[in-house]
Structures are given as C-alpha cells and as structure tokens.
Amino acid sequence: MKLLSLKNCGLFSLIAVAFWLTFANASEIGDDHVVTANDSDGDRIVDTIDVDDDNDGILDIEEISGIGEDVDSDRDGIPNRLDLDSDNDGILDWKESGAVMQIDFSAIRVVSGRILGKVGANGFVDDLETSTDSGQMGYTLVNSDWPADEFPDVLDLDSDNDGLTDLQEAGVDASYDADNDARIDVNSELNSVGSDGIPDQLQITNDKTCCDANGDGVEDIIPRNSDGADLPDFQDLDSDNDRASDLVEAGGSDFDGDGRVDNFFDSPVLDGMDDAILLIPFESPDNNGNAVPDFIDEFAQSGPVTAPQPPTTMEPTQATDLELPADDDPIADLVSEPISEPVSEPVSEPVSEPVSEPVSEPIADTPAQDDTDMMVTRDPAARPGGAILPGAGSQPAEDDPSGGLVNTGLNGAGCSVQSNGIDLIVLLLSVFSVALLGWRYTIRRVR
C-alpha cells in the first residue's frame, strides 16, 4: 500500500513536470486559447498552417512583403503578421482593419487584440471568412484617406489625413510619444512590446490586457469616438459634429474645404503622415479654456463653420458722410464705379448743385462732356487718320461724329476726305496752275 502511494505520487509528479515544461512559456488569452512558440494566437493551428498567425482578422498574406518576407512597419522587433498593433499608434489592428464596419461583432469575442472564435483547418476565424476555410476575408482593408496614399489604416499614422495623428485622435496620452514620431515610444531597455507587439505602456498586464490610454490604471475604450456617432475620431473628419473640420479646429489650413491636408506630401519614409505636419505638429488650440481641444469640443470652434458670404445689401450712406472729389481731381470719374444703384438716389438729392454734375452724370452712364478728362482714364485705340493729326494733339473721342475725318477748310462748310487719302482738289488746282504758267511763258517767247 505504501509502495502504491509512492508510485502514484511519482506518476503525479511526472505529469506535473511535463505540463510545466509544455506550457511554461505560454500566456493565456482566453478560456481555452494558449499561446505557444509554434501557435502564436493559441487557436491550436500551428503558424506554418495558420493563415492568420495572430488572429487580428488580417490574413498573413496582407501583412508580409510581395516576396514572402516579414515586414515590421513600426520597427519594434515584432513582424506585422504577429503584431497586434502594426504601426504602434495605440489602435489595435483588428479595429483599424475595417472588419468592425462590415462584420457583425455582436457575437464575436476579442481579448487583448486577438479575435476568438471557431476556426477551421486554416486557422482563420469562421465568422470573418466568406465561407469556412475559404481563406478569404469577408471584408476589405479600409483606407480612409484614399487616394492621398496607398496605406490601409492599419499602417497609416493619419488614417483620415486631417493632420491629426491617429495616436492623438485615439486619445493616447502625449507623453507616450516623446519623440513626436506619431508612434508610441519603444525602447528595448525601458519600454517593450512583449510578444504581441502592443506597447507595454498601454497594458496593465503585459501581453494580456489592452488598453490604458492615459496611464491611470483603468482600461480605456480605444479608439475614441467623441461624437458617439458614425466613425471613431481617427477616421472622422469632424470628430465632434460641430460642422467645423478637425483640420481647421486643430489650427490647420484647408483652402479646398475638403477637411484633408492640402498639398499632402509623404516621402521618402512612407508612413501615411504629411511630412511637414509631422515635423511641426498642430498645437490643438483650446479656445474656451476647458482643457478639451477644440477638434473634439462641440462647444468651441477654431475655424469658420461655412465660408463667409458677401453682403447682399448695402447700408444707406448719408450725403454728409461722403467725401466728394474736387472738380479738377483726375480720378473724379472713377468715383462712380464702386457706388451701387441703391445709393444713387440718396446721394444725388442732398448734394448741393455745384457738385451734383460730376457725381450724378457718371452714375447715369451719360457721355462725358469734356473729352480731355476722359483721356486721363483710358488709353484709346488707334483710329483712322491718327498719323496725320498735328503735333502731339489728343486723339478724337470714340463718340466723335467725324469718325476720324479731318476738315480741310476749303469752303465754309468744309470739305472732308479721308485723312489717309490725297486731297484731289488741291492736286487739280496745282496742275492747272502749272499748265497756266507754262502757257503764258510760251506766249511770251513767241512774241
């Protein structure tokens, strides 16, 4: 009996040791999901067969390079196919993928960034597939700012291209990004990402929980959705629904009024963030001083709600308030142009008689009486006969009835010919005179 007890005790010890050796390095992520070295998501499908190694709802083929090599977008040491936050912006990949927009998640459980549920032979959650073991996602990866860049939101540091980083719009405390690169700081000595790629600063228990955005020890809802409607802030161009875009309320300029960064430029390191804004981030003003940035404060606006409209009517102006030009002022004729029709009557009646003519006549569009004054305000086109006008005399007015003709003055009524022709009467008189003088000279010689 004693021997049997020792044998039973030894058998129990062996089982305990074997269990410890098998699961010593494992981390539970669910009731029956255990992560191991060969099964990164604990779904009992080894990584060599699993088409979604981390169960973030994004197929591995979407998270590796075109030649089949691992990619580490946030350079934290965890490749994207195993990283639950591939760009380290504080928003987990499954929330940035677009699955929550196109798939009913009411019966789907997510723990620490991993989607739990029944999987087929390929390791992909059945509820996310077009059909069991099809290996096809039932949704497409979302790129909120297309065509500004080709980065899906899971890799884009400014998913909606409003100039505010996803990190900032997710509600993550600014102290987590001391170097202002729009990623949560990762340092191998101070801050790590564990085995799941989520920065430990966000996790109350490393590799098991997520996420504490403000460091108060309480799990927070990430990403933030300030207006409680439509899209979360990192995909919403008007996060507080106050009809002023986040871009303008954050202190940016938006000349085309589309709510997105003008003249977007991202090169040579492609990360989906405008380089100029990444270098000099927006200050996120708080105009009403309530410690809430204007872009998520529905009671404060930093920019106009709509473009300002020009006034449709003008206030009547008293004649005594007008400063009329002098009679000899060379710009007197220009006064009439800015004056609109509604003010023409109040001005013409109270003004005294000496000044009524220079103001009222241009308003009524009547011809000017003095052609010389009109020459000051225009450069007339060349007119016929201009080449033979004497000296530097002024050009004839456009409404001159002579039409550019020149009076010869040969008779009382004047004889007009085109100024660019030849005076025929003068020519005939000259020929007749020469002929007469020649005839008289010939008679004398005969005598």
Disulfide bonds with the S-S distance in Angstrom:
Cys210-Cys211 1.26
